[in-house]
Amino acid sequence: MPLWVKLLASQLDQSDIVKIVYVEQTLVQAVYKTGIRETYNFKIKRRKKKRPDNHYNVSPRSAAIRHEIPIFKEFRHDPLDDSSTYHWCINRNHFNESTLLERRIAFHHLLREILNTKPDPDWYPDEILEEDWKRILEYPSEKYMRNGALTCFPYGRSPHFHFRILEHFFNPGGNHLSRTLYQALRCVCHKKKLHINSSNVRKVARWYSRRRIISPLLYCALFKALKITGPVGDLHPGHGAKALACAIMGLPYYTVRDERFQRALDLGLSSLTRADFGWLEDQQVDLLISDDNFNSFQMPTGDILNQARKMLCYVPKDERRALAEQYNPSTILQLFNDSQDKMLRNPNYLFLW
């Protein structure tokens, strides 16, 4: 067995992120404390099948571990602050210049910190939130409308000004599975110019978990298309996108009583947006929304229907024909909200009464 392989196994065994190391004739296996097992092949054979994602071919140069890449807390101004809710990150330039094994060890250090703080929300300083709020107010929501249809994929690069605000107040990624975060971190590390931090990991993780974080600018485009100028009622507050949209448009927003939204109010959502938020009880609203965060069709019933001048429901593409015949909507809007709909084909729908 080559000397550099013995050195690699020894260094992995001494790392505080590695649980156990196995050495075989052609490979070294490391079981990390994140629960992930990775295989490093030093005798490489040609294979017809592609190796799994957790298999790596190593050489003396790529397997060298000269130092550990530091993991640090972003936005931490006080060096004595030991808060667990700040964003953990890695310096991208340092990461790109390191060897394969140095990157793998740093990868698992960061993943462990994200997993340890996973249930807690990621807090942002006030200046970050105010900067993002100012940028979202200046962005034209018309880019979310194409040929009379609404789309989650606007012209050009999709802005993410809203994500840190929603992450701060609503914690949409607090319960991601460890495997989901692992896949998301792999994707972030693969992009050589993308910042490696917990915020970007959670931002990417929503595509693996199908947990939609909808841009409030999409709802702004919807309100403009429907010419809504009065209060908006919301039966599914979700992660706060409709609340932010109403704040951007200067519309009063009322929703059903919800623990997540109450927490956002306690954290100062109204102070940041200077908006009028309240609970939906017996108020008259211009538009009542029942979209289930673009997941399924849910028709409201009862006295609440008498409180709305207009009502909007989300309808999946497969149910459009049957529901149109059953409920006879006055207007049908096209909505492209799935990743496979980027080419503006096979839309979902919004029914308006």
PyMOL commands that set and color helices and strands:
alter all, ss='L'
color gray80, all
select helices_A, chain A and resi 3-14+92-96+100-116+126-138+141-144+161-170+178-190+198-209+216-226+241-249+259-266+269-273+292-294+303-307+317-327+339-341
alter helices_A, ss='H'
color red, helices_A
select strands_A, chain A and resi 18-23+27-32+37-41+55-57+72-74+87-90+145-146+149-151+196-197+232-234+253-255+277-279+285-290+308-315+331-336+348-352
alter strands_A, ss='S'
color yellow, strands_A
deselect
rebuild
show_as cartoon
